[in-house]
Amino acid sequence: MLEKLQECASTGETLGADFVEARFDDLNLRTLDRTDDIWKAIQVKSRRGW
C-alpha cells in the first residue's frame, strides 16, 4: 500500500503540483451499549480505503 501512495505523490510532483496529498484509512470501530448491567448491543464497523 505504501508503494501505491508514493506512486500517487510522485505522479503529482511530476505533473508540477505545488502540493500533493495521498491518504489511506484503516479504521476499526467498536460500539458497546450497556444499560443496567445488561449488554444491549455490540457493533463492529470497519473502513479501509483511499
mmCIF file as gemmi writes it, N, C-alpha and C atoms, coordinates in Angstrom:
data_model
loop_
_atom_site.group_PDB
_atom_site.id
_atom_site.type_symbol
_atom_site.label_atom_id
_atom_site.label_alt_id
_atom_site.label_comp_id
_atom_site.label_asym_id
_atom_site.label_entity_id
_atom_site.label_seq_id
_atom_site.pdbx_PDB_ins_code
_atom_site.Cartn_x
_atom_site.Cartn_y
_atom_site.Cartn_z
_atom_site.occupancy
_atom_site.B_iso_or_equiv
_atom_site.pdbx_formal_charge
_atom_site.auth_seq_id
_atom_site.auth_asym_id
_atom_site.pdbx_PDB_model_num
ATOM 1 N N . MET Axp A 1 ? 0.82 -1.192 0 1 0 ? 1 A 1
ATOM 2 C CA . MET Axp A 1 ? 0 0 0 1 0 ? 1 A 1
ATOM 3 C C . MET Axp A 1 ? 0.868 1.262 0 1 0 ? 1 A 1
ATOM 4 N N . LEU Axp A 2 ? 1.938 1.232 0.771 1 0 ? 2 A 1
ATOM 5 C CA . LEU Axp A 2 ? 2.83 2.389 0.828 1 0 ? 2 A 1
ATOM 6 C C . LEU Axp A 2 ? 3.378 2.724 -0.553 1 0 ? 2 A 1
ATOM 7 N N . GLU Axp A 3 ? 3.679 1.692 -1.339 1 0 ? 3 A 1
ATOM 8 C CA . GLU Axp A 3 ? 4.206 1.921 -2.685 1 0 ? 3 A 1
ATOM 9 C C . GLU Axp A 3 ? 3.2 2.686 -3.55 1 0 ? 3 A 1
ATOM 10 N N . LYS Axp A 4 ? 1.928 2.332 -3.431 1 0 ? 4 A 1
ATOM 11 C CA . LYS Axp A 4 ? 0.879 2.998 -4.217 1 0 ? 4 A 1
ATOM 12 C C . LYS Axp A 4 ? 0.742 4.465 -3.812 1 0 ? 4 A 1
ATOM 13 N N . LEU Axp A 5 ? 0.835 4.757 -2.517 1 0 ? 5 A 1
ATOM 14 C CA . LEU Axp A 5 ? 0.748 6.138 -2.05 1 0 ? 5 A 1
ATOM 15 C C . LEU Axp A 5 ? 1.947 6.941 -2.549 1 0 ? 5 A 1
ATOM 16 N N . GLN Axp A 6 ? 3.129 6.335 -2.521 1 0 ? 6 A 1
ATOM 17 C CA . GLN Axp A 6 ? 4.319 7.013 -3.025 1 0 ? 6 A 1
ATOM 18 C C . GLN Axp A 6 ? 4.204 7.264 -4.522 1 0 ? 6 A 1
ATOM 19 N N . GLU Axp A 7 ? 3.64 6.324 -5.243 1 0 ? 7 A 1
ATOM 20 C CA . GLU Axp A 7 ? 3.432 6.487 -6.683 1 0 ? 7 A 1
ATOM 21 C C . GLU Axp A 7 ? 2.488 7.656 -6.969 1 0 ? 7 A 1
ATOM 22 N N . CYS Axp A 8 ? 1.425 7.759 -6.195 1 0 ? 8 A 1
ATOM 23 C CA . CYS Axp A 8 ? 0.474 8.87 -6.367 1 0 ? 8 A 1
ATOM 24 C C . CYS Axp A 8 ? 1.154 10.219 -6.117 1 0 ? 8 A 1
ATOM 25 N N . ALA Axp A 9 ? 1.937 10.298 -5.053 1 0 ? 9 A 1
ATOM 26 C CA . ALA Axp A 9 ? 2.632 11.538 -4.736 1 0 ? 9 A 1
ATOM 27 C C . ALA Axp A 9 ? 3.664 11.878 -5.812 1 0 ? 9 A 1
ATOM 28 N N . SER Axp A 10 ? 4.384 10.903 -6.291 1 0 ? 10 A 1
ATOM 29 C CA . SER Axp A 10 ? 5.383 11.127 -7.341 1 0 ? 10 A 1
ATOM 30 C C . SER Axp A 10 ? 4.731 11.609 -8.632 1 0 ? 10 A 1
ATOM 31 N N . THR Axp A 11 ? 3.584 11.051 -8.977 1 0 ? 11 A 1
ATOM 32 C CA . THR Axp A 11 ? 2.867 11.476 -10.178 1 0 ? 11 A 1
ATOM 33 C C . THR Axp A 11 ? 2.467 12.938 -10.07 1 0 ? 11 A 1
ATOM 34 N N . GLY Axp A 12 ? 1.965 13.338 -8.919 1 0 ? 12 A 1
ATOM 35 C CA . GLY Axp A 12 ? 1.599 14.74 -8.716 1 0 ? 12 A 1
ATOM 36 C C . GLY Axp A 12 ? 2.791 15.668 -8.852 1 0 ? 12 A 1
ATOM 37 N N . GLU Axp A 13 ? 3.92 15.276 -8.28 1 0 ? 13 A 1
ATOM 38 C CA . GLU Axp A 13 ? 5.14 16.088 -8.378 1 0 ? 13 A 1
ATOM 39 C C . GLU Axp A 13 ? 5.611 16.181 -9.828 1 0 ? 13 A 1
ATOM 40 N N . THR Axp A 14 ? 5.541 15.064 -10.543 1 0 ? 14 A 1
ATOM 41 C CA . THR Axp A 14 ? 5.949 15.039 -11.949 1 0 ? 14 A 1
ATOM 42 C C . THR Axp A 14 ? 5.079 15.969 -12.785 1 0 ? 14 A 1
ATOM 43 N N . LEU Axp A 15 ? 3.814 16.063 -12.438 1 0 ? 15 A 1
ATOM 44 C CA . LEU Axp A 15 ? 2.892 16.933 -13.167 1 0 ? 15 A 1
ATOM 45 C C . LEU Axp A 15 ? 3.024 18.396 -12.754 1 0 ? 15 A 1
ATOM 46 N N . GLY Axp A 16 ? 3.906 18.681 -11.782 1 0 ? 16 A 1
ATOM 47 C CA . GLY Axp A 16 ? 4.158 20.063 -11.382 1 0 ? 16 A 1
ATOM 48 C C . GLY Axp A 16 ? 3.291 20.587 -10.257 1 0 ? 16 A 1
ATOM 49 N N . ALA Axp A 17 ? 2.683 19.71 -9.502 1 0 ? 17 A 1
ATOM 50 C CA . ALA Axp A 17 ? 1.819 20.151 -8.4 1 0 ? 17 A 1
ATOM 51 C C . ALA Axp A 17 ? 2.649 20.822 -7.307 1 0 ? 17 A 1
ATOM 52 N N . ASP Axp A 18 ? 2.107 21.879 -6.719 1 0 ? 18 A 1
ATOM 53 C CA . ASP Axp A 18 ? 2.746 22.541 -5.589 1 0 ? 18 A 1
ATOM 54 C C . ASP Axp A 18 ? 2.501 21.785 -4.29 1 0 ? 18 A 1
ATOM 55 N N . PHE Axp A 19 ? 1.41 21.044 -4.244 1 0 ? 19 A 1
ATOM 56 C CA . PHE Axp A 19 ? 1.04 20.306 -3.043 1 0 ? 19 A 1
ATOM 57 C C . PHE Axp A 19 ? 0.438 18.97 -3.47 1 0 ? 19 A 1
ATOM 58 N N . VAL Axp A 20 ? 0.882 17.9 -2.858 1 0 ? 20 A 1
ATOM 59 C CA . VAL Axp A 20 ? 0.354 16.562 -3.146 1 0 ? 20 A 1
ATOM 60 C C . VAL Axp A 20 ? 0.021 15.895 -1.823 1 0 ? 20 A 1
ATOM 61 N N . GLU Axp A 21 ? -1.169 15.3 -1.744 1 0 ? 21 A 1
ATOM 62 C CA . GLU Axp A 21 ? -1.577 14.594 -0.536 1 0 ? 21 A 1
ATOM 63 C C . GLU Axp A 21 ? -2.14 13.239 -0.936 1 0 ? 21 A 1
ATOM 64 N N . ALA Axp A 22 ? -1.645 12.196 -0.301 1 0 ? 22 A 1
ATOM 65 C CA . ALA Axp A 22 ? -2.145 10.843 -0.548 1 0 ? 22 A 1
ATOM 66 C C . ALA Axp A 22 ? -2.447 10.227 0.812 1 0 ? 22 A 1
ATOM 67 N N . ARG Axp A 23 ? -3.631 9.676 0.968 1 0 ? 23 A 1
ATOM 68 C CA . ARG Axp A 23 ? -4.052 9.125 2.261 1 0 ? 23 A 1
ATOM 69 C C . ARG Axp A 23 ? -4.59 7.718 2.111 1 0 ? 23 A 1
ATOM 70 N N . PHE Axp A 24 ? -4.483 6.976 3.197 1 0 ? 24 A 1
ATOM 71 C CA . PHE Axp A 24 ? -5.092 5.657 3.283 1 0 ? 24 A 1
ATOM 72 C C . PHE Axp A 24 ? -5.679 5.52 4.684 1 0 ? 24 A 1
ATOM 73 N N . ASP Axp A 25 ? -6.94 5.159 4.772 1 0 ? 25 A 1
ATOM 74 C CA . ASP Axp A 25 ? -7.611 4.982 6.064 1 0 ? 25 A 1
ATOM 75 C C . ASP Axp A 25 ? -7.764 3.508 6.387 1 0 ? 25 A 1
ATOM 76 N N . ASP Axp A 26 ? -7.532 3.182 7.631 1 0 ? 26 A 1
ATOM 77 C CA . ASP Axp A 26 ? -7.759 1.829 8.135 1 0 ? 26 A 1
ATOM 78 C C . ASP Axp A 26 ? -8.39 2 9.519 1 0 ? 26 A 1
ATOM 79 N N . LEU Axp A 27 ? -9.716 1.97 9.566 1 0 ? 27 A 1
ATOM 80 C CA . LEU Axp A 27 ? -10.453 2.292 10.789 1 0 ? 27 A 1
ATOM 81 C C . LEU Axp A 27 ? -11.245 1.085 11.276 1 0 ? 27 A 1
ATOM 82 N N . ASN Axp A 28 ? -11.114 0.776 12.542 1 0 ? 28 A 1
ATOM 83 C CA . ASN Axp A 28 ? -11.938 -0.245 13.197 1 0 ? 28 A 1
ATOM 84 C C . ASN Axp A 28 ? -12.636 0.424 14.379 1 0 ? 28 A 1
ATOM 85 N N . LEU Axp A 29 ? -13.949 0.334 14.4 1 0 ? 29 A 1
ATOM 86 C CA . LEU Axp A 29 ? -14.745 0.994 15.43 1 0 ? 29 A 1
ATOM 87 C C . LEU Axp A 29 ? -15.628 -0.034 16.119 1 0 ? 29 A 1
ATOM 88 N N . ARG Axp A 30 ? -15.562 -0.04 17.438 1 0 ? 30 A 1
ATOM 89 C CA . ARG Axp A 30 ? -16.411 -0.942 18.23 1 0 ? 30 A 1
ATOM 90 C C . ARG Axp A 30 ? -17.284 -0.091 19.158 1 0 ? 30 A 1
ATOM 91 N N . THR Axp A 31 ? -18.565 -0.35 19.12 1 0 ? 31 A 1
ATOM 92 C CA . THR Axp A 31 ? -19.516 0.375 19.954 1 0 ? 31 A 1
ATOM 93 C C . THR Axp A 31 ? -20.228 -0.624 20.862 1 0 ? 31 A 1
ATOM 94 N N . LEU Axp A 32 ? -20.178 -0.373 22.158 1 0 ? 32 A 1
ATOM 95 C CA . LEU Axp A 32 ? -20.823 -1.247 23.139 1 0 ? 32 A 1
ATOM 96 C C . LEU Axp A 32 ? -21.917 -0.448 23.853 1 0 ? 32 A 1
ATOM 97 N N . ASP Axp A 33 ? -23.105 -1.017 23.923 1 0 ? 33 A 1
ATOM 98 C CA . ASP Axp A 33 ? -24.241 -0.359 24.578 1 0 ? 33 A 1
ATOM 99 C C . ASP Axp A 33 ? -24.662 -1.213 25.772 1 0 ? 33 A 1
ATOM 100 N N . ARG Axp A 34 ? -24.524 -0.649 26.955 1 0 ? 34 A 1
ATOM 101 C CA . ARG Axp A 34 ? -24.868 -1.386 28.167 1 0 ? 34 A 1
ATOM 102 C C . ARG Axp A 34 ? -25.774 -0.519 29.043 1 0 ? 34 A 1
ATOM 103 N N . THR Axp A 35 ? -26.905 -1.086 29.439 1 0 ? 35 A 1
ATOM 104 C CA . THR Axp A 35 ? -27.866 -0.385 30.282 1 0 ? 35 A 1
ATOM 105 C C . THR Axp A 35 ? -28.246 -1.289 31.448 1 0 ? 35 A 1
ATOM 106 N N . ASP Axp A 36 ? -28.115 -0.776 32.654 1 0 ? 36 A 1
ATOM 107 C CA . ASP Axp A 36 ? -28.473 -1.536 33.862 1 0 ? 36 A 1
ATOM 108 C C . ASP Axp A 36 ? -27.803 -2.915 33.899 1 0 ? 36 A 1
ATOM 109 N N . ASP Axp A 37 ? -26.511 -2.939 33.631 1 0 ? 37 A 1
ATOM 110 C CA . ASP Axp A 37 ? -25.715 -4.174 33.643 1 0 ? 37 A 1
ATOM 111 C C . ASP Axp A 37 ? -26.154 -5.212 32.617 1 0 ? 37 A 1
ATOM 112 N N . ILE Axp A 38 ? -26.88 -4.783 31.593 1 0 ? 38 A 1
ATOM 113 C CA . ILE Axp A 38 ? -27.295 -5.681 30.513 1 0 ? 38 A 1
ATOM 114 C C . ILE Axp A 38 ? -26.733 -5.141 29.193 1 0 ? 38 A 1
ATOM 115 N N . TRP Axp A 39 ? -26.02 -6.021 28.479 1 0 ? 39 A 1
ATOM 116 C CA . TRP Axp A 39 ? -25.493 -5.625 27.172 1 0 ? 39 A 1
ATOM 117 C C . TRP Axp A 39 ? -26.643 -5.585 26.175 1 0 ? 39 A 1
ATOM 118 N N . LYS Axp A 40 ? -26.892 -4.414 25.615 1 0 ? 40 A 1
ATOM 119 C CA . LYS Axp A 40 ? -27.985 -4.229 24.659 1 0 ? 40 A 1
ATOM 120 C C . LYS Axp A 40 ? -27.524 -4.467 23.227 1 0 ? 40 A 1
ATOM 121 N N . ALA Axp A 41 ? -26.338 -3.982 22.897 1 0 ? 41 A 1
ATOM 122 C CA . ALA Axp A 41 ? -25.865 -4.106 21.516 1 0 ? 41 A 1
ATOM 123 C C . ALA Axp A 41 ? -24.346 -3.976 21.469 1 0 ? 41 A 1
ATOM 124 N N . ILE Axp A 42 ? -23.759 -4.701 20.569 1 0 ? 42 A 1
ATOM 125 C CA . ILE Axp A 42 ? -22.344 -4.585 20.277 1 0 ? 42 A 1
ATOM 126 C C . ILE Axp A 42 ? -22.218 -4.481 18.758 1 0 ? 42 A 1
ATOM 127 N N . GLN Axp A 43 ? -21.586 -3.412 18.287 1 0 ? 43 A 1
ATOM 128 C CA . GLN Axp A 43 ? -21.416 -3.212 16.852 1 0 ? 43 A 1
ATOM 129 C C . GLN Axp A 43 ? -19.929 -3.11 16.531 1 0 ? 43 A 1
ATOM 130 N N . VAL Axp A 44 ? -19.546 -3.702 15.425 1 0 ? 44 A 1
ATOM 131 C CA . VAL Axp A 44 ? -18.18 -3.603 14.938 1 0 ? 44 A 1
ATOM 132 C C . VAL Axp A 44 ? -18.253 -3.108 13.497 1 0 ? 44 A 1
ATOM 133 N N . LYS Axp A 45 ? -17.556 -2.017 13.224 1 0 ? 45 A 1
ATOM 134 C CA . LYS Axp A 45 ? -17.535 -1.453 11.871 1 0 ? 45 A 1
ATOM 135 C C . LYS Axp A 45 ? -16.087 -1.294 11.432 1 0 ? 45 A 1
ATOM 136 N N . SER Axp A 46 ? -15.851 -1.533 10.164 1 0 ? 46 A 1
ATOM 137 C CA . SER Axp A 46 ? -14.518 -1.378 9.586 1 0 ? 46 A 1
ATOM 138 C C . SER Axp A 46 ? -14.607 -0.557 8.325 1 0 ? 46 A 1
ATOM 139 N N . ARG Axp A 47 ? -13.581 0.263 8.116 1 0 ? 47 A 1
ATOM 140 C CA . ARG Axp A 47 ? -13.493 1.034 6.874 1 0 ? 47 A 1
ATOM 141 C C . ARG Axp A 47 ? -12.032 1.055 6.447 1 0 ? 47 A 1
ATOM 142 N N . ARG Axp A 48 ? -11.837 0.755 5.202 1 0 ? 48 A 1
ATOM 143 C CA . ARG Axp A 48 ? -10.487 0.732 4.685 1 0 ? 48 A 1
ATOM 144 C C . ARG Axp A 48 ? -10.506 1.28 3.262 1 0 ? 48 A 1
ATOM 145 N N . GLY Axp A 49 ? -9.661 2.213 2.969 1 0 ? 49 A 1
ATOM 146 C CA . GLY Axp A 49 ? -9.618 2.738 1.606 1 0 ? 49 A 1
ATOM 147 C C . GLY Axp A 49 ? -8.858 4.032 1.495 1 0 ? 49 A 1
ATOM 148 N N . TRP Axp A 50 ? -8.89 4.606 0.303 1 0 ? 50 A 1
ATOM 149 C CA . TRP Axp A 50 ? -8.157 5.817 -0.005 1 0 ? 50 A 1
ATOM 150 C C . TRP Axp A 50 ? -9.023 7.012 0.231 1 0 ? 50 A 1
